[in-house]
Amino acid sequence: RMKRYVFRRTVDGIHIIHLGKAWEKLMVAARVIVAVENPSDIIVASQRPYGSRAVLKFSQYTGALAMAGRWMPGTLTNQITTKYL
């Protein structure tokens, strides 16, 4: 799936990302986020430790709901749980 975004692969096995295609997808995502009337309807999630700071910063500036770190299964689907959104 990510093959179309890879510009080339180095001899060491490192994949170089095609910045033009990545930028296009970022702009599409930005247009979708801007189209949402109420920013609190947007959930930004990252379970990885290196993504939590970005999630918190993004939600701080946009007013979106941040889900940084591990979260309970059923948070989005099970209305009985205490952490249901």
Salt bridges, closest charged atoms under 4 A:
none
